[in-house]
Amino acid sequence: MSDSDKLLYLLPDVRDGINRKERLVLYCLTQTQNEFKDRNVPTITLYGRVLEHIDMSQAEFQQILSKMVGLTRNSDDPTRLGQL
């Protein structure tokens, strides 16, 4: 994979601000939820489905999930509750 291809996976789309890796996680989540009949999808199952498409570390996967649900343990954002 060339450097320009790697950048495409990291740059956010101008339409919604989601990069290709985040979009892939959402795609896999939707597909897996449909298979599970809209029940909760175990994180390890989702991670396995994502790995079928792209190489991603567990830490990066967890970071993307945290960003999607708005949870970050070590947030530097002072506007978060309890941080003021």
mmCIF file of the N, C-alpha and C atoms, coordinates in Angstrom:
data_MODEL
# 
_entry.id   MODEL 
# 
loop_
_atom_site.group_PDB 
_atom_site.id 
_atom_site.type_symbol 
_atom_site.label_atom_id 
_atom_site.label_alt_id 
_atom_site.label_comp_id 
_atom_site.label_asym_id 
_atom_site.label_entity_id 
_atom_site.label_seq_id 
_atom_site.pdbx_PDB_ins_code 
_atom_site.Cartn_x 
_atom_site.Cartn_y 
_atom_site.Cartn_z 
_atom_site.occupancy 
_atom_site.B_iso_or_equiv 
_atom_site.pdbx_formal_charge 
_atom_site.auth_seq_id 
_atom_site.auth_comp_id 
_atom_site.auth_asym_id 
_atom_site.auth_atom_id 
_atom_site.pdbx_PDB_model_num 
ATOM 1   N N  . MET A 1 1  ? 0.853   -1.169  0.000  1.00 0.00 ? 1  MET A N  1 
ATOM 2   C CA . MET A 1 1  ? 0.000   0.000   0.000  1.00 0.00 ? 1  MET A CA 1 
ATOM 3   C C  . MET A 1 1  ? 0.903   1.237   0.000  1.00 0.00 ? 1  MET A C  1 
ATOM 4   N N  . SER A 1 2  ? 0.637   2.138   -0.900 1.00 0.00 ? 2  SER A N  1 
ATOM 5   C CA . SER A 1 2  ? 1.460   3.342   -0.994 1.00 0.00 ? 2  SER A CA 1 
ATOM 6   C C  . SER A 1 2  ? 1.081   4.346   0.093  1.00 0.00 ? 2  SER A C  1 
ATOM 7   N N  . ASP A 1 3  ? 1.929   5.347   0.256  1.00 0.00 ? 3  ASP A N  1 
ATOM 8   C CA . ASP A 1 3  ? 1.659   6.376   1.267  1.00 0.00 ? 3  ASP A CA 1 
ATOM 9   C C  . ASP A 1 3  ? 0.367   7.123   0.975  1.00 0.00 ? 3  ASP A C  1 
ATOM 10  N N  . SER A 1 4  ? 0.075   7.369   -0.300 1.00 0.00 ? 4  SER A N  1 
ATOM 11  C CA . SER A 1 4  ? -1.163  8.085   -0.636 1.00 0.00 ? 4  SER A CA 1 
ATOM 12  C C  . SER A 1 4  ? -2.388  7.237   -0.310 1.00 0.00 ? 4  SER A C  1 
ATOM 13  N N  . ASP A 1 5  ? -2.281  5.909   -0.489 1.00 0.00 ? 5  ASP A N  1 
ATOM 14  C CA . ASP A 1 5  ? -3.393  5.029   -0.123 1.00 0.00 ? 5  ASP A CA 1 
ATOM 15  C C  . ASP A 1 5  ? -3.617  5.035   1.386  1.00 0.00 ? 5  ASP A C  1 
ATOM 16  N N  . LYS A 1 6  ? -2.526  5.051   2.155  1.00 0.00 ? 6  LYS A N  1 
ATOM 17  C CA . LYS A 1 6  ? -2.635  5.093   3.613  1.00 0.00 ? 6  LYS A CA 1 
ATOM 18  C C  . LYS A 1 6  ? -3.311  6.378   4.070  1.00 0.00 ? 6  LYS A C  1 
ATOM 19  N N  . LEU A 1 7  ? -2.993  7.481   3.405  1.00 0.00 ? 7  LEU A N  1 
ATOM 20  C CA . LEU A 1 7  ? -3.615  8.761   3.760  1.00 0.00 ? 7  LEU A CA 1 
ATOM 21  C C  . LEU A 1 7  ? -5.112  8.747   3.507  1.00 0.00 ? 7  LEU A C  1 
ATOM 22  N N  . LEU A 1 8  ? -5.542  8.064   2.453  1.00 0.00 ? 8  LEU A N  1 
ATOM 23  C CA . LEU A 1 8  ? -6.967  7.998   2.150  1.00 0.00 ? 8  LEU A CA 1 
ATOM 24  C C  . LEU A 1 8  ? -7.759  7.342   3.275  1.00 0.00 ? 8  LEU A C  1 
ATOM 25  N N  . TYR A 1 9  ? -7.138  6.410   3.997  1.00 0.00 ? 9  TYR A N  1 
ATOM 26  C CA . TYR A 1 9  ? -7.821  5.752   5.104  1.00 0.00 ? 9  TYR A CA 1 
ATOM 27  C C  . TYR A 1 9  ? -7.904  6.643   6.341  1.00 0.00 ? 9  TYR A C  1 
ATOM 28  N N  . LEU A 1 10 ? -7.082  7.676   6.397  1.00 0.00 ? 10 LEU A N  1 
ATOM 29  C CA . LEU A 1 10 ? -7.039  8.536   7.577  1.00 0.00 ? 10 LEU A CA 1 
ATOM 30  C C  . LEU A 1 10 ? -7.740  9.871   7.392  1.00 0.00 ? 10 LEU A C  1 
ATOM 31  N N  . LEU A 1 11 ? -7.815  10.357  6.156  1.00 0.00 ? 11 LEU A N  1 
ATOM 32  C CA . LEU A 1 11 ? -8.431  11.662  5.911  1.00 0.00 ? 11 LEU A CA 1 
ATOM 33  C C  . LEU A 1 11 ? -9.948  11.569  6.020  1.00 0.00 ? 11 LEU A C  1 
ATOM 34  N N  . PRO A 1 12 ? -10.563 12.491  6.743  1.00 0.00 ? 12 PRO A N  1 
ATOM 35  C CA . PRO A 1 12 ? -12.022 12.477  6.849  1.00 0.00 ? 12 PRO A CA 1 
ATOM 36  C C  . PRO A 1 12 ? -12.681 12.930  5.552  1.00 0.00 ? 12 PRO A C  1 
ATOM 37  N N  . ASP A 1 13 ? -13.823 12.367  5.272  1.00 0.00 ? 13 ASP A N  1 
ATOM 38  C CA . ASP A 1 13 ? -14.616 12.746  4.111  1.00 0.00 ? 13 ASP A CA 1 
ATOM 39  C C  . ASP A 1 13 ? -15.244 14.110  4.376  1.00 0.00 ? 13 ASP A C  1 
ATOM 40  N N  . VAL A 1 14 ? -15.306 14.957  3.374  1.00 0.00 ? 14 VAL A N  1 
ATOM 41  C CA . VAL A 1 14 ? -15.845 16.305  3.576  1.00 0.00 ? 14 VAL A CA 1 
ATOM 42  C C  . VAL A 1 14 ? -17.345 16.290  3.833  1.00 0.00 ? 14 VAL A C  1 
ATOM 43  N N  . ARG A 1 15 ? -18.037 15.239  3.437  1.00 0.00 ? 15 ARG A N  1 
ATOM 44  C CA . ARG A 1 15 ? -19.491 15.190  3.612  1.00 0.00 ? 15 ARG A CA 1 
ATOM 45  C C  . ARG A 1 15 ? -19.904 15.010  5.065  1.00 0.00 ? 15 ARG A C  1 
ATOM 46  N N  . ASP A 1 16 ? -19.190 14.131  5.788  1.00 0.00 ? 16 ASP A N  1 
ATOM 47  C CA . ASP A 1 16 ? -19.632 13.814  7.143  1.00 0.00 ? 16 ASP A CA 1 
ATOM 48  C C  . ASP A 1 16 ? -18.507 13.733  8.169  1.00 0.00 ? 16 ASP A C  1 
ATOM 49  N N  . GLY A 1 17 ? -17.263 13.914  7.743  1.00 0.00 ? 17 GLY A N  1 
ATOM 50  C CA . GLY A 1 17 ? -16.145 13.912  8.676  1.00 0.00 ? 17 GLY A CA 1 
ATOM 51  C C  . GLY A 1 17 ? -15.684 12.539  9.119  1.00 0.00 ? 17 GLY A C  1 
ATOM 52  N N  . ILE A 1 18 ? -16.184 11.493  8.483  1.00 0.00 ? 18 ILE A N  1 
ATOM 53  C CA . ILE A 1 18 ? -15.809 10.126  8.843  1.00 0.00 ? 18 ILE A CA 1 
ATOM 54  C C  . ILE A 1 18 ? -14.755 9.635   7.856  1.00 0.00 ? 18 ILE A C  1 
ATOM 55  N N  . ASN A 1 19 ? -13.665 9.061   8.383  1.00 0.00 ? 19 ASN A N  1 
ATOM 56  C CA . ASN A 1 19 ? -12.647 8.534   7.474  1.00 0.00 ? 19 ASN A CA 1 
ATOM 57  C C  . ASN A 1 19 ? -13.006 7.106   7.058  1.00 0.00 ? 19 ASN A C  1 
ATOM 58  N N  . ARG A 1 20 ? -12.216 6.537   6.160  1.00 0.00 ? 20 ARG A N  1 
ATOM 59  C CA . ARG A 1 20 ? -12.538 5.214   5.609  1.00 0.00 ? 20 ARG A CA 1 
ATOM 60  C C  . ARG A 1 20 ? -12.528 4.112   6.661  1.00 0.00 ? 20 ARG A C  1 
ATOM 61  N N  . LYS A 1 21 ? -11.618 4.188   7.604  1.00 0.00 ? 21 LYS A N  1 
ATOM 62  C CA . LYS A 1 21 ? -11.579 3.161   8.651  1.00 0.00 ? 21 LYS A CA 1 
ATOM 63  C C  . LYS A 1 21 ? -12.832 3.226   9.513  1.00 0.00 ? 21 LYS A C  1 
ATOM 64  N N  . GLU A 1 22 ? -13.247 4.435   9.875  1.00 0.00 ? 22 GLU A N  1 
ATOM 65  C CA . GLU A 1 22 ? -14.462 4.596   10.677 1.00 0.00 ? 22 GLU A CA 1 
ATOM 66  C C  . GLU A 1 22 ? -15.682 4.133   9.890  1.00 0.00 ? 22 GLU A C  1 
ATOM 67  N N  . ARG A 1 23 ? -15.706 4.453   8.606  1.00 0.00 ? 23 ARG A N  1 
ATOM 68  C CA . ARG A 1 23 ? -16.822 4.038   7.757  1.00 0.00 ? 23 ARG A CA 1 
ATOM 69  C C  . ARG A 1 23 ? -16.875 2.510   7.654  1.00 0.00 ? 23 ARG A C  1 
ATOM 70  N N  . LEU A 1 24 ? -15.715 1.878   7.580  1.00 0.00 ? 24 LEU A N  1 
ATOM 71  C CA . LEU A 1 24 ? -15.662 0.421   7.512  1.00 0.00 ? 24 LEU A CA 1 
ATOM 72  C C  . LEU A 1 24 ? -16.186 -0.210  8.802  1.00 0.00 ? 24 LEU A C  1 
ATOM 73  N N  . VAL A 1 25 ? -15.835 0.368   9.941  1.00 0.00 ? 25 VAL A N  1 
ATOM 74  C CA . VAL A 1 25 ? -16.343 -0.139  11.221 1.00 0.00 ? 25 VAL A CA 1 
ATOM 75  C C  . VAL A 1 25 ? -17.867 -0.010  11.256 1.00 0.00 ? 25 VAL A C  1 
ATOM 76  N N  . LEU A 1 26 ? -18.396 1.117   10.816 1.00 0.00 ? 26 LEU A N  1 
ATOM 77  C CA . LEU A 1 26 ? -19.852 1.301   10.779 1.00 0.00 ? 26 LEU A CA 1 
ATOM 78  C C  . LEU A 1 26 ? -20.515 0.309   9.827  1.00 0.00 ? 26 LEU A C  1 
ATOM 79  N N  . TYR A 1 27 ? -19.896 0.098   8.674  1.00 0.00 ? 27 TYR A N  1 
ATOM 80  C CA . TYR A 1 27 ? -20.432 -0.856  7.701  1.00 0.00 ? 27 TYR A CA 1 
ATOM 81  C C  . TYR A 1 27 ? -20.484 -2.262  8.309  1.00 0.00 ? 27 TYR A C  1 
ATOM 82  N N  . CYS A 1 28 ? -19.389 -2.683  8.910  1.00 0.00 ? 28 CYS A N  1 
ATOM 83  C CA . CYS A 1 28 ? -19.341 -4.016  9.525  1.00 0.00 ? 28 CYS A CA 1 
ATOM 84  C C  . CYS A 1 28 ? -20.339 -4.131  10.673 1.00 0.00 ? 28 CYS A C  1 
ATOM 85  N N  . LEU A 1 29 ? -20.495 -3.069  11.446 1.00 0.00 ? 29 LEU A N  1 
ATOM 86  C CA . LEU A 1 29 ? -21.467 -3.077  12.539 1.00 0.00 ? 29 LEU A CA 1 
ATOM 87  C C  . LEU A 1 29 ? -22.882 -3.256  12.003 1.00 0.00 ? 29 LEU A C  1 
ATOM 88  N N  . THR A 1 30 ? -23.225 -2.525  10.963 1.00 0.00 ? 30 THR A N  1 
ATOM 89  C CA . THR A 1 30 ? -24.561 -2.627  10.373 1.00 0.00 ? 30 THR A CA 1 
ATOM 90  C C  . THR A 1 30 ? -24.816 -4.028  9.833  1.00 0.00 ? 30 THR A C  1 
ATOM 91  N N  . GLN A 1 31 ? -23.845 -4.567  9.096  1.00 0.00 ? 31 GLN A N  1 
ATOM 92  C CA . GLN A 1 31 ? -23.991 -5.907  8.534  1.00 0.00 ? 31 GLN A CA 1 
ATOM 93  C C  . GLN A 1 31 ? -24.149 -6.951  9.640  1.00 0.00 ? 31 GLN A C  1 
ATOM 94  N N  . THR A 1 32 ? -23.346 -6.835  10.683 1.00 0.00 ? 32 THR A N  1 
ATOM 95  C CA . THR A 1 32 ? -23.386 -7.815  11.768 1.00 0.00 ? 32 THR A CA 1 
ATOM 96  C C  . THR A 1 32 ? -24.668 -7.679  12.581 1.00 0.00 ? 32 THR A C  1 
ATOM 97  N N  . GLN A 1 33 ? -25.143 -6.454  12.802 1.00 0.00 ? 33 GLN A N  1 
ATOM 98  C CA . GLN A 1 33 ? -26.412 -6.265  13.509 1.00 0.00 ? 33 GLN A CA 1 
ATOM 99  C C  . GLN A 1 33 ? -27.554 -6.904  12.730 1.00 0.00 ? 33 GLN A C  1 
ATOM 100 N N  . ASN A 1 34 ? -27.528 -6.779  11.420 1.00 0.00 ? 34 ASN A N  1 
ATOM 101 C CA . ASN A 1 34 ? -28.559 -7.417  10.603 1.00 0.00 ? 34 ASN A CA 1 
ATOM 102 C C  . ASN A 1 34 ? -28.513 -8.933  10.754 1.00 0.00 ? 34 ASN A C  1 
ATOM 103 N N  . GLU A 1 35 ? -27.313 -9.501  10.801 1.00 0.00 ? 35 GLU A N  1 
ATOM 104 C CA . GLU A 1 35 ? -27.173 -10.943 10.992 1.00 0.00 ? 35 GLU A CA 1 
ATOM 105 C C  . GLU A 1 35 ? -27.640 -11.369 12.382 1.00 0.00 ? 35 GLU A C  1 
ATOM 106 N N  . PHE A 1 36 ? -27.427 -10.517 13.380 1.00 0.00 ? 36 PHE A N  1 
ATOM 107 C CA . PHE A 1 36 ? -27.826 -10.805 14.756 1.00 0.00 ? 36 PHE A CA 1 
ATOM 108 C C  . PHE A 1 36 ? -29.265 -10.363 15.023 1.00 0.00 ? 36 PHE A C  1 
ATOM 109 N N  . LYS A 1 37 ? -29.997 -10.004 13.985 1.00 0.00 ? 37 LYS A N  1 
ATOM 110 C CA . LYS A 1 37 ? -31.392 -9.544  14.083 1.00 0.00 ? 37 LYS A CA 1 
ATOM 111 C C  . LYS A 1 37 ? -31.528 -8.358  15.036 1.00 0.00 ? 37 LYS A C  1 
ATOM 112 N N  . ASP A 1 38 ? -30.677 -7.340  14.801 1.00 0.00 ? 38 ASP A N  1 
ATOM 113 C CA . ASP A 1 38 ? -30.684 -6.071  15.534 1.00 0.00 ? 38 ASP A CA 1 
ATOM 114 C C  . ASP A 1 38 ? -30.363 -6.204  17.023 1.00 0.00 ? 38 ASP A C  1 
ATOM 115 N N  . ARG A 1 39 ? -29.773 -7.319  17.431 1.00 0.00 ? 39 ARG A N  1 
ATOM 116 C CA . ARG A 1 39 ? -29.315 -7.445  18.816 1.00 0.00 ? 39 ARG A CA 1 
ATOM 117 C C  . ARG A 1 39 ? -27.928 -6.836  18.939 1.00 0.00 ? 39 ARG A C  1 
ATOM 118 N N  . ASN A 1 40 ? -27.468 -6.695  20.173 1.00 0.00 ? 40 ASN A N  1 
ATOM 119 C CA . ASN A 1 40 ? -26.125 -6.165  20.397 1.00 0.00 ? 40 ASN A CA 1 
ATOM 120 C C  . ASN A 1 40 ? -25.080 -7.092  19.790 1.00 0.00 ? 40 ASN A C  1 
ATOM 121 N N  . VAL A 1 41 ? -24.046 -6.476  19.244 1.00 0.00 ? 41 VAL A N  1 
ATOM 122 C CA . VAL A 1 41 ? -22.958 -7.228  18.618 1.00 0.00 ? 41 VAL A CA 1 
ATOM 123 C C  . VAL A 1 41 ? -21.768 -7.229  19.571 1.00 0.00 ? 41 VAL A C  1 
ATOM 124 N N  . PRO A 1 42 ? -21.247 -8.402  19.937 1.00 0.00 ? 42 PRO A N  1 
ATOM 125 C CA . PRO A 1 42 ? -20.048 -8.430  20.784 1.00 0.00 ? 42 PRO A CA 1 
ATOM 126 C C  . PRO A 1 42 ? -18.881 -7.719  20.096 1.00 0.00 ? 42 PRO A C  1 
ATOM 127 N N  . THR A 1 43 ? -18.117 -6.988  20.873 1.00 0.00 ? 43 THR A N  1 
ATOM 128 C CA . THR A 1 43 ? -17.003 -6.211  20.331 1.00 0.00 ? 43 THR A CA 1 
ATOM 129 C C  . THR A 1 43 ? -16.009 -7.094  19.602 1.00 0.00 ? 43 THR A C  1 
ATOM 130 N N  . ILE A 1 44 ? -15.716 -8.261  20.145 1.00 0.00 ? 44 ILE A N  1 
ATOM 131 C CA . ILE A 1 44 ? -14.734 -9.146  19.515 1.00 0.00 ? 44 ILE A CA 1 
ATOM 132 C C  . ILE A 1 44 ? -15.237 -9.639  18.163 1.00 0.00 ? 44 ILE A C  1 
ATOM 133 N N  . THR A 1 45 ? -16.536 -9.848  18.039 1.00 0.00 ? 45 THR A N  1 
ATOM 134 C CA . THR A 1 45 ? -17.112 -10.254 16.757 1.00 0.00 ? 45 THR A CA 1 
ATOM 135 C C  . THR A 1 45 ? -16.959 -9.141  15.737 1.00 0.00 ? 45 THR A C  1 
ATOM 136 N N  . LEU A 1 46 ? -17.268 -7.922  16.159 1.00 0.00 ? 46 LEU A N  1 
ATOM 137 C CA . LEU A 1 46 ? -17.132 -6.778  15.259 1.00 0.00 ? 46 LEU A CA 1 
ATOM 138 C C  . LEU A 1 46 ? -15.684 -6.590  14.848 1.00 0.00 ? 46 LEU A C  1 
ATOM 139 N N  . TYR A 1 47 ? -14.762 -6.723  15.791 1.00 0.00 ? 47 TYR A N  1 
ATOM 140 C CA . TYR A 1 47 ? -13.337 -6.575  15.483 1.00 0.00 ? 47 TYR A CA 1 
ATOM 141 C C  . TYR A 1 47 ? -12.899 -7.624  14.461 1.00 0.00 ? 47 TYR A C  1 
ATOM 142 N N  . GLY A 1 48 ? -13.367 -8.839  14.617 1.00 0.00 ? 48 GLY A N  1 
ATOM 143 C CA . GLY A 1 48 ? -13.039 -9.891  13.655 1.00 0.00 ? 48 GLY A CA 1 
ATOM 144 C C  . GLY A 1 48 ? -13.557 -9.578  12.268 1.00 0.00 ? 48 GLY A C  1 
ATOM 145 N N  . ARG A 1 49 ? -14.765 -9.035  12.196 1.00 0.00 ? 49 ARG A N  1 
ATOM 146 C CA . ARG A 1 49 ? -15.336 -8.671  10.893 1.00 0.00 ? 49 ARG A CA 1 
ATOM 147 C C  . ARG A 1 49 ? -14.546 -7.540  10.244 1.00 0.00 ? 49 ARG A C  1 
ATOM 148 N N  . VAL A 1 50 ? -14.118 -6.581  11.045 1.00 0.00 ? 50 VAL A N  1 
ATOM 149 C CA . VAL A 1 50 ? -13.318 -5.469  10.517 1.00 0.00 ? 50 VAL A CA 1 
ATOM 150 C C  . VAL A 1 50 ? -11.985 -5.992  9.988  1.00 0.00 ? 50 VAL A C  1 
ATOM 151 N N  . LEU A 1 51 ? -11.371 -6.920  10.716 1.00 0.00 ? 51 LEU A N  1 
ATOM 152 C CA . LEU A 1 51 ? -10.078 -7.477  10.294 1.00 0.00 ? 51 LEU A CA 1 
ATOM 153 C C  . LEU A 1 51 ? -10.173 -8.253  8.987  1.00 0.00 ? 51 LEU A C  1 
ATOM 154 N N  . GLU A 1 52 ? -11.365 -8.723  8.644  1.00 0.00 ? 52 GLU A N  1 
ATOM 155 C CA . GLU A 1 52 ? -11.543 -9.391  7.356  1.00 0.00 ? 52 GLU A CA 1 
ATOM 156 C C  . GLU A 1 52 ? -11.349 -8.422  6.197  1.00 0.00 ? 52 GLU A C  1 
ATOM 157 N N  . HIS A 1 53 ? -11.504 -7.122  6.474  1.00 0.00 ? 53 HIS A N  1 
ATOM 158 C CA . HIS A 1 53 ? -11.408 -6.104  5.423  1.00 0.00 ? 53 HIS A CA 1 
ATOM 159 C C  . HIS A 1 53 ? -10.108 -5.314  5.455  1.00 0.00 ? 53 HIS A C  1 
ATOM 160 N N  . ILE A 1 54 ? -9.601  -5.034  6.653  1.00 0.00 ? 54 ILE A N  1 
ATOM 161 C CA . ILE A 1 54 ? -8.434  -4.156  6.773  1.00 0.00 ? 54 ILE A CA 1 
ATOM 162 C C  . ILE A 1 54 ? -7.645  -4.526  8.024  1.00 0.00 ? 54 ILE A C  1 
ATOM 163 N N  . ASP A 1 55 ? -6.339  -4.314  7.976  1.00 0.00 ? 55 ASP A N  1 
ATOM 164 C CA . ASP A 1 55 ? -5.486  -4.562  9.135  1.00 0.00 ? 55 ASP A CA 1 
ATOM 165 C C  . ASP A 1 55 ? -5.599  -3.373  10.091 1.00 0.00 ? 55 ASP A C  1 
ATOM 166 N N  . MET A 1 56 ? -5.969  -3.657  11.341 1.00 0.00 ? 56 MET A N  1 
ATOM 167 C CA . MET A 1 56 ? -6.165  -2.593  12.323 1.00 0.00 ? 56 MET A CA 1 
ATOM 168 C C  . MET A 1 56 ? -5.821  -3.143  13.700 1.00 0.00 ? 56 MET A C  1 
ATOM 169 N N  . SER A 1 57 ? -5.074  -2.374  14.478 1.00 0.00 ? 57 SER A N  1 
ATOM 170 C CA . SER A 1 57 ? -4.722  -2.819  15.827 1.00 0.00 ? 57 SER A CA 1 
ATOM 171 C C  . SER A 1 57 ? -5.947  -2.750  16.739 1.00 0.00 ? 57 SER A C  1 
ATOM 172 N N  . GLN A 1 58 ? -5.891  -3.494  17.837 1.00 0.00 ? 58 GLN A N  1 
ATOM 173 C CA . GLN A 1 58 ? -6.988  -3.447  18.804 1.00 0.00 ? 58 GLN A CA 1 
ATOM 174 C C  . GLN A 1 58 ? -7.144  -2.050  19.378 1.00 0.00 ? 58 GLN A C  1 
ATOM 175 N N  . ALA A 1 59 ? -6.023  -1.384  19.639 1.00 0.00 ? 59 ALA A N  1 
ATOM 176 C CA . ALA A 1 59 ? -6.073  -0.036  20.208 1.00 0.00 ? 59 ALA A CA 1 
ATOM 177 C C  . ALA A 1 59 ? -6.744  0.939   19.247 1.00 0.00 ? 59 ALA A C  1 
ATOM 178 N N  . GLU A 1 60 ? -6.408  0.847   17.973 1.00 0.00 ? 60 GLU A N  1 
ATOM 179 C CA . GLU A 1 60 ? -7.021  1.742   16.987 1.00 0.00 ? 60 GLU A CA 1 
ATOM 180 C C  . GLU A 1 60 ? -8.514  1.458   16.856 1.00 0.00 ? 60 GLU A C  1 
ATOM 181 N N  . PHE A 1 61 ? -8.879  0.175   16.880 1.00 0.00 ? 61 PHE A N  1 
ATOM 182 C CA . PHE A 1 61 ? -10.286 -0.210  16.813 1.00 0.00 ? 61 PHE A CA 1 
ATOM 183 C C  . PHE A 1 61 ? -11.054 0.345   18.010 1.00 0.00 ? 61 PHE A C  1 
ATOM 184 N N  . GLN A 1 62 ? -10.492 0.192   19.209 1.00 0.00 ? 62 GLN A N  1 
ATOM 185 C CA . GLN A 1 62 ? -11.135 0.718   20.417 1.00 0.00 ? 62 GLN A CA 1 
ATOM 186 C C  . GLN A 1 62 ? -11.252 2.237   20.364 1.00 0.00 ? 62 GLN A C  1 
ATOM 187 N N  . GLN A 1 63 ? -10.246 2.899   19.820 1.00 0.00 ? 63 GLN A N  1 
ATOM 188 C CA . GLN A 1 63 ? -10.284 4.357   19.697 1.00 0.00 ? 63 GLN A CA 1 
ATOM 189 C C  . GLN A 1 63 ? -11.417 4.787   18.769 1.00 0.00 ? 63 GLN A C  1 
ATOM 190 N N  . ILE A 1 64 ? -11.595 4.079   17.670 1.00 0.00 ? 64 ILE A N  1 
ATOM 191 C CA . ILE A 1 64 ? -12.677 4.400   16.738 1.00 0.00 ? 64 ILE A CA 1 
ATOM 192 C C  . ILE A 1 64 ? -14.026 4.166   17.402 1.00 0.00 ? 64 ILE A C  1 
ATOM 193 N N  . LEU A 1 65 ? -14.184 3.046   18.107 1.00 0.00 ? 65 LEU A N  1 
ATOM 194 C CA . LEU A 1 65 ? -15.449 2.782   18.799 1.00 0.00 ? 65 LEU A CA 1 
ATOM 195 C C  . LEU A 1 65 ? -15.744 3.860   19.840 1.00 0.00 ? 65 LEU A C  1 
ATOM 196 N N  . SER A 1 66 ? -14.732 4.243   20.597 1.00 0.00 ? 66 SER A N  1 
ATOM 197 C CA . SER A 1 66 ? -14.912 5.275   21.623 1.00 0.00 ? 66 SER A CA 1 
ATOM 198 C C  . SER A 1 66 ? -15.326 6.596   21.001 1.00 0.00 ? 66 SER A C  1 
ATOM 199 N N  . LYS A 1 67 ? -14.721 6.924   19.890 1.00 0.00 ? 67 LYS A N  1 
ATOM 200 C CA . LYS A 1 67 ? -15.066 8.166   19.196 1.00 0.00 ? 67 LYS A CA 1 
ATOM 201 C C  . LYS A 1 67 ? -16.516 8.135   18.717 1.00 0.00 ? 67 LYS A C  1 
ATOM 202 N N  . MET A 1 68 ? -16.952 6.980   18.236 1.00 0.00 ? 68 MET A N  1 
ATOM 203 C CA . MET A 1 68 ? -18.310 6.864   17.703 1.00 0.00 ? 68 MET A CA 1 
ATOM 204 C C  . MET A 1 68 ? -19.370 6.988   18.779 1.00 0.00 ? 68 MET A C  1 
ATOM 205 N N  . VAL A 1 69 ? -19.081 6.495   19.970 1.00 0.00 ? 69 VAL A N  1 
ATOM 206 C CA . VAL A 1 69 ? -20.075 6.577   21.038 1.00 0.00 ? 69 VAL A CA 1 
ATOM 207 C C  . VAL A 1 69 ? -19.856 7.786   21.933 1.00 0.00 ? 69 VAL A C  1 
ATOM 208 N N  . GLY A 1 70 ? -18.800 8.537   21.658 1.00 0.00 ? 70 GLY A N  1 
ATOM 209 C CA . GLY A 1 70 ? -18.552 9.763   22.410 1.00 0.00 ? 70 GLY A CA 1 
ATOM 210 C C  . GLY A 1 70 ? -17.902 9.543   23.753 1.00 0.00 ? 70 GLY A C  1 
ATOM 211 N N  . LEU A 1 71 ? -17.275 8.399   23.941 1.00 0.00 ? 71 LEU A N  1 
ATOM 212 C CA . LEU A 1 71 ? -16.622 8.103   25.210 1.00 0.00 ? 71 LEU A CA 1 
ATOM 213 C C  . LEU A 1 71 ? -15.120 8.064   25.021 1.00 0.00 ? 71 LEU A C  1 
ATOM 214 N N  . THR A 1 72 ? -14.426 8.808   25.833 1.00 0.00 ? 72 THR A N  1 
ATOM 215 C CA . THR A 1 72 ? -12.972 8.705   25.859 1.00 0.00 ? 72 THR A CA 1 
ATOM 216 C C  . THR A 1 72 ? -12.542 8.777   27.308 1.00 0.00 ? 72 THR A C  1 
ATOM 217 N N  . ARG A 1 73 ? -11.792 7.807   27.763 1.00 0.00 ? 73 ARG A N  1 
ATOM 218 C CA . ARG A 1 73 ? -11.358 7.769   29.156 1.00 0.00 ? 73 ARG A CA 1 
ATOM 219 C C  . ARG A 1 73 ? -10.412 8.910   29.481 1.00 0.00 ? 73 ARG A C  1 
ATOM 220 N N  . ASN A 1 74 ? -9.500  9.197   28.611 1.00 0.00 ? 74 ASN A N  1 
ATOM 221 C CA . ASN A 1 74 ? -8.475  10.198  28.871 1.00 0.00 ? 74 ASN A CA 1 
ATOM 222 C C  . ASN A 1 74 ? -8.679  11.412  27.983 1.00 0.00 ? 74 ASN A C  1 
ATOM 223 N N  . SER A 1 75 ? -9.866  11.946  27.994 1.00 0.00 ? 75 SER A N  1 
ATOM 224 C CA . SER A 1 75 ? -10.166 13.076  27.127 1.00 0.00 ? 75 SER A CA 1 
ATOM 225 C C  . SER A 1 75 ? -9.471  14.336  27.622 1.00 0.00 ? 75 SER A C  1 
ATOM 226 N N  . ASP A 1 76 ? -8.845  15.030  26.695 1.00 0.00 ? 76 ASP A N  1 
ATOM 227 C CA . ASP A 1 76 ? -8.212  16.310  27.014 1.00 0.00 ? 76 ASP A CA 1 
ATOM 228 C C  . ASP A 1 76 ? -9.171  17.472  26.780 1.00 0.00 ? 76 ASP A C  1 
ATOM 229 N N  . ASP A 1 77 ? -10.394 17.166  26.406 1.00 0.00 ? 77 ASP A N  1 
ATOM 230 C CA . ASP A 1 77 ? -11.373 18.200  26.109 1.00 0.00 ? 77 ASP A CA 1 
ATOM 231 C C  . ASP A 1 77 ? -11.920 18.769  27.420 1.00 0.00 ? 77 ASP A C  1 
ATOM 232 N N  . PRO A 1 78 ? -11.618 20.036  27.741 1.00 0.00 ? 78 PRO A N  1 
ATOM 233 C CA . PRO A 1 78 ? -12.064 20.610  29.016 1.00 0.00 ? 78 PRO A CA 1 
ATOM 234 C C  . PRO A 1 78 ? -13.563 20.876  29.076 1.00 0.00 ? 78 PRO A C  1 
ATOM 235 N N  . THR A 1 79 ? -14.266 20.758  27.949 1.00 0.00 ? 79 THR A N  1 
ATOM 236 C CA . THR A 1 79 ? -15.701 21.018  27.958 1.00 0.00 ? 79 THR A CA 1 
ATOM 237 C C  . THR A 1 79 ? -16.506 19.799  28.382 1.00 0.00 ? 79 THR A C  1 
ATOM 238 N N  . ARG A 1 80 ? -15.846 18.640  28.530 1.00 0.00 ? 80 ARG A N  1 
ATOM 239 C CA . ARG A 1 80 ? -16.559 17.446  28.973 1.00 0.00 ? 80 ARG A CA 1 
ATOM 240 C C  . ARG A 1 80 ? -16.982 17.614  30.431 1.00 0.00 ? 80 ARG A C  1 
ATOM 241 N N  . LEU A 1 81 ? -18.086 17.005  30.785 1.00 0.00 ? 81 LEU A N  1 
ATOM 242 C CA . LEU A 1 81 ? -18.596 17.107  32.147 1.00 0.00 ? 81 LEU A CA 1 
ATOM 243 C C  . LEU A 1 81 ? -17.568 16.606  33.144 1.00 0.00 ? 81 LEU A C  1 
ATOM 244 N N  . GLY A 1 82 ? -17.458 17.272  34.245 1.00 0.00 ? 82 GLY A N  1 
ATOM 245 C CA . GLY A 1 82 ? -16.536 16.884  35.290 1.00 0.00 ? 82 GLY A CA 1 
ATOM 246 C C  . GLY A 1 82 ? -15.111 17.353  35.057 1.00 0.00 ? 82 GLY A C  1 
ATOM 247 N N  . GLN A 1 83 ? -14.852 17.989  33.941 1.00 0.00 ? 83 GLN A N  1 
ATOM 248 C CA . GLN A 1 83 ? -13.504 18.427  33.611 1.00 0.00 ? 83 GLN A CA 1 
ATOM 249 C C  . GLN A 1 83 ? -13.312 19.919  33.871 1.00 0.00 ? 83 GLN A C  1 
ATOM 250 N N  . LEU A 1 84 ? -14.387 20.637  34.107 1.00 0.00 ? 84 LEU A N  1 
ATOM 251 C CA . LEU A 1 84 ? -14.285 22.093  34.272 1.00 0.00 ? 84 LEU A CA 1 
ATOM 252 C C  . LEU A 1 84 ? -13.761 22.483  35.622 1.00 0.00 ? 84 LEU A C  1 
# 
